[in-house]
Amino acid sequence: MLRLCRAAVWICLALLPGGAFALDFKSVAVTKAVLYDAPSLSAKKMQLLSRSYPVEIVVNLGDWTKVRDAQGGIYWVETKQLSDESMVLVIADLAEIRQQPDATSALIATVEKEVLLEVQDAKLNNGWVKVKHRDGVSGYILIVSIWGFH
């Protein structure tokens, strides 16, 4: 009975969004990555993702990786089209980049939804993530404003 209860707890944890498990993200390494509905080049092409777009890794089968995009879609992509580059996608309509990890810190920039930012520090700092915009602006953004951070 105890074994059954433990199994039920693990199943419930696995089903929670984000669960008790660390999320693994990668970014698109090529100019345009083709996403498929199955792990095969002959499968149906579902969509394209541009370079640096973050994806959550669901399962890696070697040559093929099952991924989730920011909208929750599940697709297959050739593993060679992914990189370890740490990028995030702004999901808030308008997000603020601050000089320090504090809402009262100087405002450096505002960024619109769908903008890609490079993660500068993999450590979360009181709900803030250090990022860099492609134009060189660097600062802190609230984690609730972005998608793709592990």
Backbone as a chain_set.jsonl record, in Angstrom:
{"seq": "MLRLCRAAVWICLALLPGGAFALDFKSVAVTKAVLYDAPSLSAKKMQLLSRSYPVEIVVNLGDWTKVRDAQGGIYWVETKQLSDESMVLVIADLAEIRQQPDATSALIATVEKEVLLEVQDAKLNNGWVKVKHRDGVSGYILIVSIWGFH", "coords": {"N": [[0.819, -1.19, 0.0], [1.926, 1.273, 0.831], [3.891, 1.576, -1.146], [2.284, 1.972, -3.397], [1.077, 4.428, -2.734], [3.321, 6.139, -2.729], [4.019, 5.983, -5.423], [1.757, 7.185, -6.559], [2.033, 9.799, -5.583], [4.415, 10.608, -6.904], [3.54, 10.515, -9.553], [1.569, 12.518, -9.525], [3.188, 14.777, -8.939], [4.727, 14.83, -11.246], [2.854, 15.584, -13.107], [2.224, 18.189, -12.528], [2.351, 21.592, -13.626], [5.505, 22.573, -14.456], [6.165, 21.278, -12.19], [7.962, 19.488, -9.62], [10.32, 19.285, -10.729], [13.311, 20.259, -12.412], [13.222, 22.453, -15.173], [14.272, 22.091, -18.538], [15.763, 23.984, -20.944], [16.467, 24.863, -24.323], [17.815, 26.609, -27.164], [16.949, 27.68, -30.474], [19.281, 26.951, -32.941], [19.738, 27.429, -35.595], [18.996, 29.378, -38.602], [16.285, 29.044, -39.382], [14.277, 26.756, -37.827], [12.647, 23.757, -38.469], [9.634, 22.501, -37.26], [8.098, 19.455, -36.463], [5.329, 17.068, -36.552], [5.962, 14.567, -35.731], [8.824, 12.442, -35.013], [10.46, 12.555, -37.591], [11.764, 13.271, -40.834], [9.948, 12.96, -42.834], [7.558, 13.456, -41.664], [4.668, 15.532, -40.89], [5.161, 18.956, -41.47], [4.971, 21.429, -39.079], [5.471, 24.051, -38.061], [7.706, 26.948, -38.171], [10.573, 28.017, -36.397], [12.517, 30.802, -35.432], [16.05, 31.677, -35.252], [17.541, 31.494, -32.04], [15.163, 31.319, -30.603], [13.638, 30.227, -27.646], [13.054, 26.883, -26.45], [11.324, 24.415, -24.56], [12.632, 21.41, -23.379], [11.154, 18.336, -23.799], [11.514, 15.577, -24.253], [14.444, 13.798, -25.195], [15.531, 12.019, -27.92], [17.942, 11.396, -29.039], [18.752, 11.828, -32.17], [16.453, 13.265, -32.548], [14.352, 15.63, -30.867], [11.751, 16.188, -28.615], [9.842, 19.032, -28.14], [8.506, 21.895, -26.351], [6.84, 24.868, -27.135], [6.573, 28.443, -26.414], [3.854, 28.94, -26.458], [2.771, 26.603, -25.669], [2.579, 24.532, -27.456], [3.399, 21.267, -28.669], [6.046, 19.707, -30.272], [8.271, 18.087, -32.657], [11.754, 18.29, -33.255], [14.796, 18.332, -35.108], [17.573, 17.398, -33.283], [20.09, 18.493, -33.793], [19.516, 21.062, -34.56], [19.305, 22.606, -32.348], [20.644, 24.567, -29.616], [22.729, 25.224, -26.707], [22.537, 27.809, -25.986], [21.422, 30.328, -23.856], [18.463, 31.723, -23.876], [15.617, 33.912, -23.521], [12.111, 34.595, -23.874], [10.116, 37.434, -24.088], [7.041, 37.602, -22.507], [5.193, 39.272, -21.434], [3.062, 42.061, -22.16], [4.391, 44.502, -22.09], [7.53, 44.837, -20.787], [9.799, 45.63, -18.146], [13.232, 46.498, -17.969], [15.512, 46.672, -15.473], [18.113, 48.444, -13.654], [19.123, 47.21, -11.364], [18.22, 44.228, -9.46], [15.468, 45.017, -8.544], [12.367, 46.584, -8.057], [12.359, 49.311, -7.598], [14.662, 50.235, -8.62], [16.678, 51.975, -11.081], [15.1, 52.455, -14.219], [16.043, 50.937, -17.16], [15.292, 50.109, -19.72], [12.355, 49.419, -21.72], [10.701, 46.594, -22.963], [8.952, 44.985, -25.596], [6.358, 42.483, -26.015], [7.289, 39.229, -27.196], [9.954, 39.776, -27.73], [13.303, 38.682, -27.888], [15.701, 37.833, -25.424], [19.009, 37.6, -24.139], [20.151, 35.461, -21.61], [22.099, 36.526, -18.957], [22.989, 35.74, -16.486], [22.642, 32.764, -14.849], [21.475, 32.488, -12.39], [18.664, 33.025, -10.375], [17.512, 36.024, -8.973], [15.932, 37.007, -6.395], [13.481, 36.804, -7.817], [14.144, 38.089, -10.141], [15.861, 38.186, -13.299], [18.996, 38.377, -14.84], [19.538, 39.905, -17.894], [20.322, 40.456, -21.406], [19.79, 42.636, -24.053], [19.727, 42.471, -27.659], [20.702, 44.854, -28.634], [22.561, 45.604, -26.821], [21.829, 46.582, -24.322], [21.778, 45.896, -20.897], [20.491, 44.33, -18.002], [18.108, 43.77, -15.343], [15.203, 41.7, -15.343], [11.842, 40.908, -14.49], [10.983, 37.579, -13.638], [8.395, 36.69, -14.155], [7.729, 37.983, -16.438], [8.865, 36.769, -18.564], [9.6, 33.874, -20.692], [11.149, 30.718, -20.791], [13.231, 30.458, -19.045], [15.367, 28.562, -16.991]], "CA": [[0.0, 0.0, 0.0], [2.823, 2.416, 0.892], [4.513, 1.69, -2.456], [1.264, 2.539, -4.278], [0.924, 5.835, -2.376], [4.496, 6.848, -3.226], [3.887, 6.059, -6.885], [0.716, 8.178, -6.849], [2.617, 11.115, -5.32], [5.338, 10.914, -7.997], [2.749, 10.784, -10.762], [0.966, 13.848, -9.352], [4.245, 15.771, -9.086], [5.14, 14.869, -12.653], [1.801, 16.219, -13.894], [2.12, 19.608, -12.203], [3.107, 22.438, -14.547], [6.781, 22.897, -13.853], [6.339, 20.245, -11.175], [9.07, 19.604, -8.69], [11.484, 18.952, -11.531], [13.909, 21.386, -13.122], [12.917, 22.516, -16.589], [15.45, 22.193, -19.376], [15.494, 24.775, -22.138], [17.497, 25.06, -25.335], [17.419, 27.625, -28.127], [17.132, 27.32, -31.876], [20.649, 27.269, -33.345], [19.785, 27.692, -37.036], [18.179, 30.509, -39.021], [14.887, 28.599, -39.279], [14.14, 25.353, -37.442], [11.353, 23.174, -38.826], [9.033, 21.683, -36.216], [7.29, 18.397, -37.063], [4.367, 16.41, -35.651], [6.533, 13.27, -35.361], [10.28, 12.489, -35.17], [10.86, 12.074, -38.91], [11.749, 14.303, -41.88], [8.77, 12.755, -43.68], [6.369, 13.825, -40.887], [4.04, 16.801, -41.272], [5.809, 20.177, -40.984], [3.957, 22.166, -38.329], [5.795, 25.476, -38.016], [9.114, 27.326, -38.18], [11.028, 28.895, -35.324], [13.73, 31.504, -35.832], [17.263, 31.544, -34.433], [17.552, 31.922, -30.641], [13.878, 31.112, -29.933], [13.773, 29.18, -26.621], [12.097, 25.768, -26.397], [11.477, 23.536, -23.408], [12.885, 20.03, -23.771], [10.228, 17.366, -23.214], [12.265, 14.323, -24.273], [15.473, 13.746, -26.223], [15.714, 10.66, -28.427], [19.173, 11.344, -29.821], [18.678, 12.692, -33.351], [15.215, 14.041, -32.473], [13.975, 16.119, -29.539], [10.382, 16.672, -28.47], [9.935, 20.329, -27.473], [7.302, 22.703, -26.121], [7.113, 26.283, -27.386], [6.021, 29.363, -25.416], [2.397, 28.869, -26.495], [2.374, 25.298, -25.155], [2.559, 23.529, -28.524], [4.387, 20.193, -28.571], [6.531, 19.378, -31.61], [9.556, 17.399, -32.777], [12.757, 19.035, -34.008], [16.079, 17.648, -35.169], [18.405, 17.838, -32.156], [21.211, 19.302, -34.29], [19.046, 22.43, -34.778], [19.201, 23.254, -31.042], [21.904, 24.918, -28.95], [22.649, 25.475, -25.27], [22.443, 29.247, -25.774], [20.349, 30.607, -22.895], [17.644, 32.836, -24.325], [14.248, 33.96, -23.007], [11.151, 35.32, -24.693], [9.24, 38.295, -23.292], [5.641, 37.198, -22.654], [4.359, 40.388, -20.974], [2.839, 43.037, -23.227], [5.485, 45.448, -21.96], [8.337, 44.438, -19.634], [10.835, 46.594, -17.776], [14.579, 46.06, -17.616], [15.983, 47.562, -14.414], [19.553, 48.433, -13.411], [19.357, 46.258, -10.292], [17.052, 43.347, -9.28], [14.578, 45.683, -7.601], [11.367, 47.389, -8.779], [12.624, 50.734, -7.399], [15.924, 50.537, -9.29], [16.554, 52.78, -12.301], [14.574, 51.806, -15.421], [17.009, 51.033, -18.256], [14.58, 49.959, -20.993], [11.129, 48.632, -21.752], [10.69, 45.72, -24.134], [7.623, 44.506, -25.958], [6.092, 41.053, -26.098], [7.945, 38.46, -28.258], [11.365, 40.136, -27.881], [14.247, 37.697, -27.35], [16.764, 38.382, -24.588], [20.026, 36.634, -23.729], [20.328, 35.36, -20.156], [23.473, 36.863, -18.583], [23.327, 35.044, -15.248], [21.676, 31.665, -14.687], [20.912, 32.507, -11.041], [17.504, 33.866, -10.119], [17.84, 36.96, -7.914], [14.677, 37.522, -5.822], [12.46, 36.911, -8.852], [14.694, 38.839, -11.268], [16.851, 37.488, -14.112], [19.862, 39.311, -15.555], [19.419, 39.663, -19.336], [20.933, 41.421, -22.312], [19.096, 42.839, -25.331], [20.676, 42.407, -28.786], [21.282, 46.182, -28.829], [23.593, 45.813, -25.819], [21.275, 46.958, -23.02], [21.859, 44.791, -19.956], [19.886, 44.638, -16.711], [17.287, 42.742, -14.71], [13.803, 41.637, -15.729], [11.082, 39.994, -13.628], [10.807, 36.262, -14.238], [7.011, 36.522, -14.619], [7.616, 38.676, -17.728], [9.596, 36.028, -19.605], [9.445, 32.435, -20.812], [12.349, 30.037, -21.271], [14.273, 30.457, -18.031], [15.421, 27.354, -16.177]], "C": [[0.866, 1.258, 0.0], [3.494, 2.659, -0.461], [3.551, 2.342, -3.449], [1.073, 4.029, -4.013], [2.099, 6.667, -2.884], [4.422, 7.019, -4.733], [2.867, 7.126, -7.27], [1.246, 9.594, -6.631], [3.556, 11.518, -6.455], [4.597, 11.228, -9.29], [2.124, 12.171, -10.676], [1.999, 14.957, -9.519], [4.67, 15.927, -10.542], [4.12, 15.6, -13.516], [1.635, 17.699, -13.603], [2.888, 20.427, -13.227], [4.393, 22.887, -13.879], [7.16, 21.908, -12.773], [7.459, 20.519, -10.206], [10.38, 19.339, -9.419], [11.999, 20.198, -12.242], [13.549, 21.312, -14.597], [14.22, 22.68, -17.358], [15.057, 22.924, -20.647], [16.717, 24.794, -23.034], [16.988, 26.176, -26.237], [17.671, 27.121, -29.536], [18.5, 27.831, -32.328], [20.764, 27.676, -34.812], [18.86, 28.858, -37.381], [16.688, 30.198, -38.909], [14.873, 27.111, -38.957], [12.73, 24.886, -37.794], [10.879, 22.29, -37.678], [8.047, 20.721, -36.871], [6.32, 17.813, -36.043], [4.823, 15.025, -35.216], [8.045, 13.335, -35.614], [10.769, 11.884, -36.485], [10.808, 13.229, -39.906], [10.552, 14.149, -42.813], [7.464, 13.065, -42.932], [5.847, 15.18, -41.357], [4.79, 17.97, -40.634], [4.733, 21.047, -40.345], [4.223, 23.67, -38.276], [7.298, 25.678, -38.06], [9.397, 28.193, -36.962], [12.335, 29.525, -35.764], [14.855, 31.314, -34.822], [17.045, 32.174, -33.055], [16.223, 31.757, -29.915], [14.05, 29.991, -28.9], [12.684, 28.114, -26.735], [12.377, 24.947, -25.147], [11.654, 22.114, -23.906], [11.919, 19.119, -23.029], [10.921, 16.012, -23.124], [13.267, 14.376, -25.427], [15.678, 12.286, -26.616], [16.98, 10.532, -29.266], [19.119, 12.325, -30.973], [17.466, 13.612, -33.331], [14.918, 14.424, -31.032], [12.536, 16.62, -29.593], [10.451, 17.938, -27.625], [8.558, 20.956, -27.286], [7.685, 24.151, -26.387], [6.408, 27.14, -26.334], [4.497, 29.354, -25.379], [1.871, 27.52, -26.013], [2.292, 24.206, -26.205], [3.68, 22.527, -28.358], [4.745, 19.741, -29.988], [7.819, 18.568, -31.51], [10.482, 18.251, -33.632], [14.033, 18.194, -34.038], [16.985, 18.244, -34.084], [19.535, 18.749, -32.612], [20.805, 20.756, -34.555], [18.901, 23.217, -33.47], [20.578, 23.546, -30.473], [21.65, 25.132, -27.458], [22.572, 26.967, -24.957], [21.229, 29.537, -24.89], [19.628, 31.896, -23.279], [16.268, 32.754, -23.673], [13.407, 34.824, -23.936], [10.276, 36.157, -23.78], [7.801, 37.89, -23.575], [4.674, 38.272, -22.14], [4.177, 41.35, -22.146], [3.949, 44.084, -23.261], [6.24, 45.09, -20.68], [9.447, 45.457, -19.409], [12.155, 45.901, -17.481], [15.123, 47.116, -16.665], [17.492, 47.41, -14.206], [19.94, 47.386, -12.371], [18.107, 45.385, -10.137], [16.088, 43.875, -8.221], [13.643, 46.596, -8.396], [11.597, 48.888, -8.626], [13.935, 51.172, -8.055], [15.658, 51.312, -10.584], [16.064, 51.93, -13.48], [15.56, 52.036, -16.563], [16.3, 50.994, -19.61], [13.243, 49.271, -20.762], [11.155, 47.829, -23.042], [9.293, 45.17, -24.347], [7.565, 42.983, -25.988], [6.782, 40.463, -27.334], [9.397, 38.846, -28.511], [12.216, 39.051, -27.225], [15.351, 38.412, -26.586], [17.733, 37.268, -24.212], [20.145, 36.637, -22.205], [21.801, 35.575, -19.849], [23.939, 36.122, -17.335], [22.239, 34.007, -14.995], [21.044, 31.619, -13.301], [19.744, 33.485, -10.958], [17.819, 34.732, -8.909], [16.556, 37.617, -7.406], [13.593, 37.742, -6.876], [12.892, 37.678, -10.088], [15.764, 38.011, -11.975], [17.679, 38.546, -14.843], [19.871, 38.937, -17.033], [20.147, 40.752, -20.12], [20.131, 41.446, -23.61], [20.136, 42.839, -26.452], [21.335, 43.761, -29.078], [22.326, 46.529, -27.778], [23.095, 46.204, -24.442], [21.263, 45.729, -22.115], [21.27, 45.225, -18.613], [19.035, 43.482, -16.234], [15.822, 42.863, -15.12], [13.096, 40.644, -14.803], [10.824, 38.672, -14.352], [9.39, 36.052, -14.753], [6.774, 37.191, -15.964], [8.204, 37.897, -18.886], [9.242, 34.555, -19.592], [10.752, 31.855, -21.352], [13.475, 30.003, -20.268], [14.226, 29.178, -17.219], [16.061, 27.687, -14.921]], "O": [[0.587, 2.204, -0.737], [3.651, 3.806, -0.88], [3.964, 3.174, -4.256], [0.925, 4.811, -4.952], [1.908, 7.766, -3.405], [4.731, 8.09, -5.257], [3.093, 7.888, -8.21], [0.94, 10.494, -7.413], [3.501, 12.656, -6.921], [5.0, 12.121, -10.036], [2.148, 12.92, -11.652], [1.724, 15.966, -10.167], [4.94, 17.036, -11.003], [4.477, 16.175, -14.544], [0.966, 18.4, -14.361], [3.964, 20.015, -13.66], [4.352, 23.526, -12.828], [8.34, 21.721, -12.476], [7.852, 21.668, -10.003], [11.428, 19.188, -8.791], [11.226, 21.077, -12.623], [13.568, 20.238, -15.197], [15.156, 23.326, -16.886], [14.123, 22.522, -21.34], [17.854, 24.746, -22.563], [15.855, 26.634, -26.087], [18.505, 26.243, -29.756], [18.835, 28.998, -32.123], [21.792, 28.214, -35.223], [18.044, 29.277, -36.56], [15.921, 31.011, -38.393], [15.395, 26.299, -39.722], [11.746, 25.542, -37.456], [11.621, 21.439, -37.187], [7.257, 21.119, -37.727], [6.458, 18.027, -34.839], [4.147, 14.374, -34.419], [8.501, 14.203, -36.358], [11.411, 10.834, -36.494], [9.914, 14.072, -39.834], [10.18, 15.096, -43.506], [6.383, 12.949, -43.509], [6.506, 15.881, -42.124], [5.027, 17.985, -39.426], [3.721, 21.365, -40.968], [3.301, 24.471, -38.429], [8.071, 24.721, -37.995], [8.563, 29.0, -36.551], [13.168, 28.87, -36.392], [14.641, 30.857, -33.7], [16.446, 33.241, -32.929], [16.151, 32.03, -28.716], [14.554, 28.919, -29.236], [11.539, 28.414, -27.074], [13.526, 24.802, -24.73], [10.901, 21.661, -24.769], [11.864, 19.12, -21.799], [10.924, 15.373, -22.072], [12.981, 14.924, -26.491], [15.959, 11.433, -25.775], [17.072, 9.646, -30.116], [19.401, 13.511, -30.799], [17.452, 14.631, -34.022], [15.186, 13.665, -30.1], [12.153, 17.37, -30.491], [11.032, 17.941, -26.54], [7.589, 20.603, -27.96], [8.728, 24.615, -25.926], [5.722, 26.61, -25.46], [3.907, 29.727, -24.365], [0.659, 27.313, -25.954], [1.966, 23.064, -25.88], [4.787, 22.885, -27.955], [3.869, 19.434, -30.797], [8.379, 18.389, -30.428], [10.052, 18.86, -34.611], [14.311, 17.439, -33.106], [17.133, 19.463, -33.993], [19.903, 19.68, -31.897], [21.677, 21.602, -34.757], [18.433, 24.356, -33.476], [21.554, 22.87, -30.797], [20.505, 25.21, -27.013], [22.546, 27.35, -23.788], [20.133, 29.042, -25.155], [20.116, 33.001, -23.041], [15.806, 31.671, -23.314], [13.92, 35.663, -24.676], [9.745, 35.644, -22.795], [7.38, 37.838, -24.731], [3.47, 38.188, -22.383], [5.039, 41.44, -23.02], [4.392, 44.498, -24.333], [5.645, 45.047, -19.603], [9.963, 46.061, -20.35], [12.195, 44.857, -16.83], [15.188, 48.298, -17.0], [18.074, 46.377, -14.54], [20.985, 46.747, -12.496], [17.04, 45.754, -10.628], [15.91, 43.278, -7.159], [14.083, 47.299, -9.305], [11.091, 49.669, -9.431], [14.272, 52.356, -8.04], [14.544, 51.3, -11.109], [16.557, 50.824, -13.706], [15.879, 53.177, -16.898], [16.647, 51.738, -20.528], [13.031, 48.623, -19.737], [11.579, 48.325, -24.086], [8.551, 44.924, -23.396], [8.589, 42.3, -25.987], [6.854, 41.106, -28.381], [10.022, 38.299, -29.419], [11.889, 38.562, -26.144], [15.87, 39.44, -27.02], [17.323, 36.128, -23.994], [20.231, 37.698, -21.587], [22.66, 34.893, -20.408], [25.136, 35.9, -17.147], [21.055, 34.34, -14.934], [20.164, 30.794, -13.057], [19.835, 34.625, -11.414], [18.341, 34.229, -7.914], [16.139, 38.655, -7.92], [12.874, 38.74, -6.836], [12.086, 37.895, -10.993], [16.483, 37.235, -11.344], [17.129, 39.496, -15.399], [20.173, 37.798, -17.39], [20.528, 41.796, -19.59], [19.834, 40.401, -24.188], [21.297, 43.172, -26.218], [22.398, 43.814, -29.696], [22.916, 47.609, -27.82], [23.862, 46.163, -23.48], [20.8, 44.659, -22.51], [21.514, 46.337, -18.146], [19.218, 42.345, -16.669], [15.275, 43.96, -15.23], [13.693, 39.652, -14.383], [10.488, 38.658, -15.536], [9.198, 35.299, -15.707], [5.723, 36.99, -16.573], [8.071, 38.292, -20.045], [8.669, 34.044, -18.63], [11.377, 32.423, -22.248], [14.576, 29.563, -20.598], [13.149, 28.753, -16.8], [16.222, 26.821, -14.062]]}, "num_chains": 1, "name": "protein.A"}
